[in-house]
Amino acid sequence: MQTTTRRQFIRSAALTGTAASVFPTILTEANQSLAKSADPKVRLAFIGVGARGRSHVQQALYRDDVEITAICDPSAEAVSRTNTLIEKAGRKAPVSYGNGDEAFREMLKRDDIDGVVIATPWEWHVPMAVATMQAGKYAGVEVSATVTLKESWDLVDAFEKTGSPCMILENVCYRRDVLAVLNMIRKGMFGEMTYAHCGYQHDLRGIKFNDGKSIAGVGAEFGAKGYSEAHWRTQHSVDRNGDLYPTHGLGPVAHWFDINRGNRFTHLTSTATKSRGLHKYVVDKGGPNHPNAQVNFKLGDVVTTVIQCANGENIVIIHDTNSPRPYSLGFRAQGTNGIWMDDNDMIYLEGVSPSPHSWEPFAQYQERYDHPLWQRHAQTAENAGHGGIDFFVLRAFIESVKTKTPPPIDVYDAAVWSAISPLSEESIAKGSKPVEIPDFTRGKWKTNKPIFGLTDNF
Ligand SMILES: NC(=O)c1ccc[n+]([C@@H]2O[C@H](COP(=O)([O-])OP(=O)(O)OC[C@H]3O[C@@H](n4cnc5c(N)ncnc54)[C@H](O)[C@@H]3O)[C@@H](O)[C@H]2O)c1
């Protein structure tokens, strides 16, 4: 009886506070400098205007405060499709750069660019982000930001030398449910956090292979004969065995656990299954005599990584892109008081949920703890990709460029989240041995305070 009364009380308290009272409005440096900002227009350039780059361009075109001054891509088709978008929006044509892979360096000499959105193949991210920072401009770099450990250090060093910020454009950090969970974690509703599960569980076979003309799920080509990501991404599955795409899962979890801001990743272990899915797909699509049926794909079908954090939490990340399966990032947040799971969207909070040992739907918590960003901008975000999160991530980058303030997801996040890829490769190569995760903040994690999701703008 006593338990029931307590449960009812806590449940009613948990479900009656408004989200506005949950999130105090923190008057940020960003807000203050926005007030001072003389020129409200942000001048953006884009390096890489393939599938992802064009979706960022489209988002930018919805905003009156953005001018697209230059674009750079060696693909004439990509440039032409981007210019069509810009023309349709009634905007001035940007200057195009496309003369080879290094044309971005010429573009970066322009003095009418404040920020640069980089959406190129992974191996180009760091050279482009470093050159952008060296040119004194804000860099917004797609995921994953880096491929090697050295590249993660290069990114951090470039920022520390130039003072030009670099934001990893991790859109999943803005997913509505993971932001509501972040809100609940910060209110202590899960108790002390102990564990998270996440991953990139996405059947990419139809992206890794195509017929060289479109991403319509037809064909077994990749590399020189592949279109869009099949042109470059698939080669990583040939050459590497590790978690090749950790940041969609890890970004939100890093915010839940205050990584780089009071906590940090210390070490990891990784294990990979055998590699079967990509070979089978090539044979199914192209027959056993297709030349790609001879390719030896190094990437295991499912790669499992376990990260240990300084404050004692564990994070399991799954990379699962080679098998038939419905999409799921497989989030799970767990603490001493309860647990939320993305799959089936269920929650259980001890003393709050109506029945012990029983799940309840997350929907009413989602509504109650909806993040103020979503409350304010849900309608505007409606037309943006990936359920609206693409709107928020680009907005955060633009607001940070506009207000000349640090982005909410910074170069240290970019460095350590992305470094999980090479470190997982190292662990697998050593028979799943533990591998140290460097402290890219060089000790600043001990005093840095959380900023993500705590300001009006970001
Ligand atoms: N956050 C997300 O949800 C999300 C979704 C899709 C892709 N991405 C990321 O976006 C990036 C791009 O992916 P995509 O799907 O657009 O691939 P894509 O192959 O469709 O486009 C890449 C573009 O980069 C161009 N490019 C290649 N080398 C270049 C160079 N040296 N200079 C300028 N341009 C160059 C290519 O010509 C192409 O147009 C990748 O990092 C990918 O992981 C993120």
Ligand as a Chemical Component Dictionary entry (heavy atoms), coordinates in Angstrom:
data_LIG
# 
_chem_comp.id                   LIG 
_chem_comp.type                 NON-POLYMER 
_chem_comp.pdbx_formal_charge   0 
_chem_comp.three_letter_code    LIG 
# 
loop_
_chem_comp_atom.comp_id 
_chem_comp_atom.atom_id 
_chem_comp_atom.alt_atom_id 
_chem_comp_atom.type_symbol 
_chem_comp_atom.charge 
_chem_comp_atom.model_Cartn_x 
_chem_comp_atom.model_Cartn_y 
_chem_comp_atom.model_Cartn_z 
_chem_comp_atom.pdbx_ordinal 
LIG N1  N1  N 0  24.173 12.413 -41.011 1  
LIG C1  C1  C 0  23.510 11.640 -41.858 2  
LIG O1  O1  O 0  22.373 11.240 -41.622 3  
LIG C2  C2  C 0  24.164 11.258 -43.158 4  
LIG C3  C3  C 0  23.411 10.686 -44.186 5  
LIG C4  C4  C 0  24.056 10.380 -45.376 6  
LIG C5  C5  C 0  25.401 10.633 -45.522 7  
LIG N2  N2  N 1  26.113 11.179 -44.500 8  
LIG C6  C6  C 0  27.537 11.485 -44.641 9  
LIG O2  O2  O 0  27.674 12.508 -45.620 10 
LIG C7  C7  C 0  28.869 12.333 -46.365 11 
LIG C8  C8  C 0  28.563 12.281 -47.853 12 
LIG O3  O3  O 0  27.711 11.188 -48.123 13 
LIG P1  P1  P 0  26.758 11.179 -49.418 14 
LIG O4  O4  O 0  25.704 10.173 -49.142 15 
LIG O5  O5  O -1 26.359 12.530 -49.796 16 
LIG O6  O6  O 0  27.768 10.588 -50.509 17 
LIG P2  P2  P 0  27.741 10.902 -52.065 18 
LIG O7  O7  O 0  28.702 9.960  -52.668 19 
LIG O8  O8  O 0  26.342 10.921 -52.572 20 
LIG O9  O9  O 0  28.300 12.388 -52.156 21 
LIG C9  C9  C 0  29.638 12.714 -51.910 22 
LIG C10 C10 C 0  29.988 13.877 -52.814 23 
LIG O10 O10 O 0  31.305 14.303 -52.500 24 
LIG C11 C11 C 0  31.932 14.641 -53.720 25 
LIG N3  N3  N 0  33.388 14.639 -53.570 26 
LIG C12 C12 C 0  34.234 13.575 -53.573 27 
LIG N4  N4  N 0  35.512 13.998 -53.445 28 
LIG C13 C13 C 0  35.449 15.357 -53.374 29 
LIG C14 C14 C 0  36.447 16.374 -53.264 30 
LIG N5  N5  N 0  37.745 16.081 -53.184 31 
LIG N6  N6  N 0  36.038 17.665 -53.255 32 
LIG C15 C15 C 0  34.719 17.986 -53.301 33 
LIG N7  N7  N 0  33.740 17.058 -53.411 34 
LIG C16 C16 C 0  34.105 15.764 -53.433 35 
LIG C17 C17 C 0  31.434 13.593 -54.694 36 
LIG O11 O11 O 0  31.622 13.972 -56.045 37 
LIG C18 C18 C 0  29.972 13.499 -54.308 38 
LIG O12 O12 O 0  29.173 14.384 -55.027 39 
LIG C19 C19 C 0  29.501 11.073 -45.802 40 
LIG O13 O13 O 0  30.414 11.429 -44.820 41 
LIG C20 C20 C 0  28.344 10.325 -45.167 42 
LIG O14 O14 O 0  28.747 9.467  -44.122 43 
LIG C21 C21 C 0  25.508 11.496 -43.327 44 
# 
loop_
_chem_comp_bond.comp_id 
_chem_comp_bond.atom_id_1 
_chem_comp_bond.atom_id_2 
_chem_comp_bond.value_order 
_chem_comp_bond.pdbx_ordinal 
LIG N1  C1  SING 1  
LIG C1  O1  DOUB 2  
LIG C1  C2  SING 3  
LIG C2  C3  SING 4  
LIG C2  C21 DOUB 5  
LIG C3  C4  DOUB 6  
LIG C4  C5  SING 7  
LIG C5  N2  DOUB 8  
LIG N2  C6  SING 9  
LIG N2  C21 SING 10 
LIG C6  O2  SING 11 
LIG C6  C20 SING 12 
LIG O2  C7  SING 13 
LIG C7  C8  SING 14 
LIG C7  C19 SING 15 
LIG C8  O3  SING 16 
LIG O3  P1  SING 17 
LIG P1  O4  DOUB 18 
LIG P1  O5  SING 19 
LIG P1  O6  SING 20 
LIG O6  P2  SING 21 
LIG P2  O7  DOUB 22 
LIG P2  O8  SING 23 
LIG P2  O9  SING 24 
LIG O9  C9  SING 25 
LIG C9  C10 SING 26 
LIG C10 O10 SING 27 
LIG C10 C18 SING 28 
LIG O10 C11 SING 29 
LIG C11 N3  SING 30 
LIG C11 C17 SING 31 
LIG N3  C12 SING 32 
LIG N3  C16 SING 33 
LIG C12 N4  DOUB 34 
LIG N4  C13 SING 35 
LIG C13 C14 SING 36 
LIG C13 C16 DOUB 37 
LIG C14 N5  SING 38 
LIG C14 N6  DOUB 39 
LIG N6  C15 SING 40 
LIG C15 N7  DOUB 41 
LIG N7  C16 SING 42 
LIG C17 O11 SING 43 
LIG C17 C18 SING 44 
LIG C18 O12 SING 45 
LIG C19 O13 SING 46 
LIG C19 C20 SING 47 
LIG C20 O14 SING 48 
# 
